[in-house]
């Protein structure tokens, strides 16, 4: 089903207000004519646009506006009967209304025309919005309903301005996702200019020393040019945070990232003594039990080795401006005991930054080897999630010297950044796509993530504690993982 374009249209006064005492306090002929023209014009005969409005907005009208579909959002049966008698069509939710409009072959475009809840939905779901048409009035009309101008400025940029006597007509379009464009640019450069190299497991196109940066305080960097499996990303990170190494734990949750590297055949090829599903002392094992003697994935390691993760948490809480807040997935003495040499997290350094009295947690991660099509998108989201989870835990256990801390920046430095020859067609598909804006993410979780002994009670956190908002993405792109 093809999604119809959704535009917002609104007139606001000099203080961003649009309504007073349940009605629009001004009547400006040029603005009314502009509204009628914008919402009525269609490109094909027999088509009409749809106006989507709230109940209160509909009740201010004498009846449905002509030559357009008039849809109203309401759950009040008494008002629904009144509105339907006037000729309006009613729906229980914005989403239900949009689904109906998308299925109606005679609708060309959808316009959100108010009131406050309708406008807020559009501003909080910028990926759903094509353009916003705003008449900026010169006067202040002392309105009691005000547009959230901060959300407008965060996600939209001006693309056209036209001056009238009493107002300025401005069209806003969505801002470009510059951060995802930076990733796509790296992919494109690897594909076009990468050094062709025959490596341990395949032919690659490679470059060295590339970087990416993401502002976690603004959004969550879950790539949109292909659908990403956030549940798998979360479950693997949780697996690492618990120091686990038994791939069956992930398999039982329908997460199959490690299947190819933990078959008995692959383990034997690595000349390791483990049974199937045992990945050896990798990633989470080093985070929680650094350098403990590794026996197998079933043994108990509590109290053994060094808990780097707990040390990171304690330093952030007690000495936030320390230059020693770091941990590593890389243990030279055990690196050959894993089914793979560690690729990411060779160094994971944290930095607490104070901005306007607010604390932000930054993360700088060095990645030795970066499978740019399959691995890097996963790594971006995983280390972003790590920052979010650390902030959540610290805020739920006293904060940083009693102050809350917020996600800051994620910086990633890549050593050998490469594309596998087998992934070229998939890369061409991805770089041809235009990114949407990144989503927002909320961790609805207030149970202590780690106890005093660091025994990993973060295991109580479930994927259901995570809420992702406004994730709009392109279709998945499948490619074979190169083991």
BELRA-V923424 format. One record per residue. RES is the residue in one small letter. OMEGA is omega in whole degrees, 0 to 359 (* if undefined). NEAR is the number of other ideal C-beta (glycine too) atoms within 10 Angstrom. D_CENTER is the distance of its C-alpha to the mean C-alpha in Angstrom with 1 decimal. Layout:
BEGIN
{{RES	OMEGA	NEAR	D_CENTER} {RES	OMEGA	NEAR	D_CENTER}}
END
This chain:
BEGIN
{{x	180	6	23.5} {x	178	5	22.7} {x	176	13	20.6} {x	174	18	22.7} {x	176	13	21.7} {x	176	21	21.0} {x	169	21	22.3} {x	175	25	23.0} {x	187	20	26.4} {x	169	22	27.8} {x	181	24	30.6} {x	179	22	30.2} {x	186	23	32.9} {x	178	11	33.0} {x	176	14	31.2} {x	177	18	28.4} {x	181	19	30.2} {x	183	24	30.7} {x	177	24	32.9} {x	180	15	35.8} {x	174	8	37.5} {x	180	12	35.6} {x	177	11	36.6} {x	188	18	36.1} {x	180	15	38.8} {x	172	18	39.5} {x	184	7	40.9} {x	189	18	40.5} {x	182	10	42.0} {x	179	13	40.0} {x	178	18	36.7} {x	178	14	37.8} {x	179	10	39.0} {x	178	19	35.7} {x	181	20	33.7} {x	181	14	36.2} {x	184	9	35.9} {x	186	17	32.1} {x	183	21	31.6} {x	187	15	34.6} {x	175	10	34.6} {x	184	16	33.7} {x	184	7	34.2} {x	176	7	36.1} {x	180	5	39.1} {x	176	8	38.8} {x	172	13	35.1} {x	173	17	34.0} {x	179	21	30.9} {x	174	24	29.5} {x	180	25	29.3} {x	187	25	26.9} {x	174	24	28.1} {x	183	20	28.5} {x	184	19	31.8} {x	177	19	33.1} {x	181	22	32.5} {x	183	25	34.3} {x	176	17	37.2} {x	181	13	37.9} {x	177	16	38.7} {x	180	6	42.1} {x	179	12	40.6} {x	178	18	38.1} {x	189	16	37.7} {x	175	9	39.6} {x	176	11	38.4} {x	170	19	34.9} {x	181	21	33.4} {x	183	21	33.0} {x	182	25	30.4} {x	176	25	30.2} {x	180	21	27.8} {x	173	22	30.0} {x	181	11	30.8} {x	187	11	34.2} {x	180	9	36.8} {x	180	8	39.5} {x	178	17	37.7} {x	180	17	36.4} {x	179	10	40.1} {x	183	16	41.0} {x	180	22	38.2} {x	176	13	38.9} {x	179	9	42.6} {x	179	14	41.8} {x	176	9	40.0} {x	171	23	36.3} {x	186	14	34.0} {x	179	21	32.0} {x	184	19	28.8} {x	182	11	27.4} {x	177	12	23.8} {x	182	20	21.9} {x	179	13	20.1} {x	180	12	23.6} {x	181	21	25.0} {x	177	20	22.4} {x	179	14	23.0} {x	181	15	26.7} {x	179	22	26.5} {x	181	15	24.7} {x	182	11	27.5} {x	187	14	30.2} {x	182	8	31.6} {x	178	12	33.4} {x	179	19	30.4} {x	185	18	29.1} {x	179	21	26.5} {x	176	24	25.2} {x	171	22	25.6} {x	186	25	24.3} {x	177	23	27.4} {x	4	24	27.0} {x	191	20	27.4} {x	182	17	25.1} {x	180	13	23.0} {x	179	19	22.6} {x	180	25	21.6} {x	177	13	19.2} {x	180	19	17.4} {x	182	20	17.1} {x	179	20	15.9} {x	179	14	13.2} {x	187	19	12.1} {x	179	20	12.4} {x	179	18	11.3} {x	189	20	14.3} {x	177	22	16.6} {x	179	14	18.8} {x	173	18	20.9} {x	179	24	22.2} {x	182	19	26.0} {x	168	23	27.3} {x	180	24	31.0} {x	181	16	31.2} {x	181	21	34.6} {x	186	11	36.9} {x	169	13	38.2} {x	183	11	36.9} {x	177	17	37.6} {x	183	10	36.8} {x	176	19	34.2} {x	172	12	32.8} {x	190	18	29.6} {x	177	15	27.2} {x	178	24	24.1} {x	186	14	21.1} {x	180	13	21.6} {x	178	10	19.1} {x	178	15	16.2} {x	183	21	18.1} {x	180	12	18.5} {x	193	14	14.9} {x	184	21	13.6} {x	180	21	16.9} {x	183	11	19.9} {x	176	12	23.5} {x	179	11	24.9} {x	177	11	28.3} {x	176	10	30.8} {x	184	11	34.1} {x	171	7	36.7} {x	183	16	38.8} {x	187	8	41.6} {x	184	14	39.7} {x	174	22	36.0} {x	178	13	33.6} {x	184	18	31.6} {x	173	15	28.2} {x	178	17	25.6} {x	173	20	22.0} {x	180	14	19.5} {x	173	18	15.8} {x	175	13	15.1} {x	174	12	14.4} {x	185	21	11.2} {x	182	10	13.6} {x	177	20	11.6} {x	175	24	10.9} {x	178	13	14.4} {x	177	14	15.7} {x	180	24	14.6} {x	178	19	16.2} {x	176	14	19.2} {x	178	22	19.7} {x	182	22	19.7} {x	180	15	22.2} {x	177	14	24.4} {x	182	22	24.6} {x	186	17	25.7} {x	189	9	28.2} {x	183	9	29.5} {x	177	18	28.7} {x	180	12	31.7} {x	186	9	32.9} {x	172	12	33.5} {x	186	9	34.9} {x	182	13	33.3} {x	189	8	33.8} {x	182	9	32.0} {x	173	15	31.6} {x	182	14	31.9} {x	169	25	29.0} {x	198	22	28.3} {x	171	18	27.5} {x	188	19	27.0} {x	170	10	27.1} {x	178	9	25.5} {x	183	21	22.3} {x	171	12	19.5} {x	178	23	15.8} {x	182	13	14.3} {x	177	26	11.0} {x	184	15	11.1} {x	180	24	9.3} {x	182	15	11.2} {x	184	15	9.7} {x	180	21	5.9} {x	189	23	3.6} {x	174	27	4.7} {x	189	22	4.2} {x	184	23	7.1} {x	181	21	8.2} {x	165	24	11.9} {x	182	18	12.3} {x	181	14	11.1} {x	182	19	9.8} {x	184	16	11.5} {x	180	18	9.4} {x	178	14	12.8} {x	179	19	14.6} {x	180	22	12.5} {x	184	21	13.0} {x	177	20	16.6} {x	179	21	17.5} {x	177	22	16.3} {x	176	22	18.3} {x	177	23	21.1} {x	183	22	21.2} {x	177	23	21.2} {x	180	18	24.2} {x	185	24	26.0} {x	181	21	26.4} {x	181	29	27.7} {x	183	19	28.7} {x	179	23	26.6} {x	177	15	28.2} {x	178	17	26.0} {x	179	22	22.9} {x	182	15	25.0} {x	177	10	25.9} {x	179	16	22.2} {x	176	9	22.0} {x	192	19	20.1} {x	182	12	22.0} {x	188	20	20.6} {x	185	24	23.8} {x	184	15	26.3} {x	183	14	27.7} {x	180	18	28.4} {x	171	26	30.0} {x	178	16	32.6} {x	179	12	36.2} {x	181	8	37.0} {x	179	16	34.3} {x	178	20	35.2} {x	178	12	38.9} {x	177	11	38.1} {x	181	15	36.7} {x	178	7	40.0} {x	188	15	38.4} {x	189	12	40.2} {x	172	22	37.3} {x	179	12	37.1} {x	179	13	34.5} {x	182	19	30.9} {x	183	22	31.7} {x	180	25	29.5} {x	187	23	31.6} {x	184	26	30.8} {x	171	25	27.3} {x	185	24	24.1} {x	178	23	24.0} {x	180	27	27.8} {x	177	27	28.1} {x	188	24	25.6} {x	185	26	27.7} {x	188	21	31.2} {x	174	21	31.6} {x	172	15	34.8} {x	178	20	36.1} {x	183	11	38.4} {x	179	22	36.5} {x	177	13	38.4} {x	186	12	36.0} {x	182	20	32.8} {x	184	10	34.9} {x	180	11	36.6} {x	184	7	35.9} {x	181	17	34.8} {x	179	14	34.3} {x	180	11	36.0} {x	181	15	36.4} {x	182	20	35.1} {x	181	15	33.0} {x	181	23	29.9} {x	183	18	27.8} {x	179	24	24.7} {x	178	19	27.0} {x	177	16	28.5} {x	181	19	25.2} {x	181	20	24.5} {x	179	14	28.1} {x	178	18	28.1} {x	183	23	25.0} {x	189	19	26.7} {x	182	11	30.2} {x	192	14	30.2} {x	181	20	26.9} {x	176	10	28.3} {x	175	13	29.6} {x	185	9	29.2} {x	182	10	29.4} {x	182	21	26.1} {x	174	17	25.2} {x	185	20	25.3} {x	171	17	25.7} {x	188	26	25.2} {x	174	17	28.3} {x	185	19	31.8} {x	184	8	34.4} {x	181	8	36.9} {x	186	20	34.8} {x	181	16	32.6} {x	179	11	34.9} {x	177	17	34.9} {x	180	24	31.4} {x	173	22	30.9} {x	169	17	28.8} {x	183	12	29.1} {x	181	20	25.9} {x	186	19	23.5} {x	179	22	20.8} {x	177	24	21.3} {x	168	16	24.7} {x	178	15	24.2} {x	184	21	21.5} {x	180	17	22.5} {x	185	23	21.1} {x	179	19	22.1} {x	183	20	22.3} {x	178	15	22.3} {x	181	13	23.9} {x	180	10	22.9} {x	178	4	25.0} {x	179	6	25.9} {x	180	13	22.3} {x	178	21	21.4} {x	181	19	18.3} {x	177	26	17.7} {x	179	18	17.2} {x	174	23	17.2} {x	183	18	19.0} {x	176	24	19.0} {x	181	18	21.7} {x	182	25	21.4} {x	186	16	24.9} {x	188	20	24.0} {x	171	25	20.9} {x	196	23	20.7} {x	180	25	18.6} {x	183	22	17.8} {x	190	19	17.3} {x	188	20	16.9} {x	177	23	15.0} {x	177	23	11.6} {x	181	19	12.2} {x	179	22	13.4} {x	182	24	10.6} {x	183	24	8.2} {x	180	19	11.5} {x	172	24	12.7} {x	178	24	9.7} {x	177	25	10.1} {x	179	23	13.8} {x	179	25	13.6} {x	183	19	12.0} {x	177	22	14.7} {x	178	22	17.4} {x	179	23	16.9} {x	180	22	17.0} {x	183	21	20.1} {x	180	22	21.8} {x	179	17	21.4} {x	181	15	22.9} {x	173	14	25.7} {x	179	11	27.2} {x	177	15	24.7} {x	185	19	25.7} {x	177	11	29.3} {x	175	7	28.5} {x	175	16	25.7} {x	178	12	22.0} {x	186	24	19.5} {x	175	16	16.0} {x	181	27	13.2} {x	182	23	14.4} {x	169	18	14.0} {x	177	25	13.4} {x	183	17	16.2} {x	178	24	17.0} {x	185	16	20.6} {x	173	23	21.6} {x	177	17	25.2} {x	178	19	26.0} {x	190	28	23.1} {x	169	27	24.1} {x	174	24	23.8} {x	180	22	26.1} {x	180	13	28.6} {x	184	15	27.7} {x	187	25	24.1} {x	181	14	25.4} {x	178	10	25.3} {x	179	18	21.7} {x	179	21	20.7} {x	178	13	22.7} {x	185	15	20.8} {x	183	22	17.4} {x	177	16	18.6} {x	186	11	20.2} {x	177	16	17.0} {x	182	12	15.5} {x	166	21	11.7} {x	173	20	10.0} {x	177	24	8.0} {x	178	24	4.3} {x	169	20	3.3} {x	179	16	5.1} {x	179	21	6.4} {x	173	13	10.1} {x	181	19	12.6} {x	191	9	15.7} {x	180	18	18.0} {x	173	10	21.2} {x	180	12	23.3} {x	184	13	24.3} {x	180	22	22.3} {x	176	21	25.3} {x	185	12	28.9} {x	181	8	31.6} {x	179	11	32.6} {x	186	18	29.1} {x	172	16	29.7} {x	178	21	26.1} {x	169	14	25.8} {x	177	21	22.0} {x	177	14	22.8} {x	179	11	23.0} {x	180	20	19.2} {x	179	11	18.0} {x	180	13	14.9} {x	177	9	16.0} {x	184	16	15.4} {x	176	19	11.6} {x	178	11	10.3} {x	187	12	7.0} {x	173	13	7.6} {x	174	16	7.9} {x	176	18	6.2} {x	187	15	9.0} {x	173	17	9.9} {x	181	17	13.3} {x	176	10	15.6} {x	172	10	15.6} {x	184	18	17.9} {x	175	8	20.3} {x	182	19	22.1} {x	174	11	24.4} {x	179	16	23.6} {x	185	18	26.4} {x	*	15	27.9}}
END
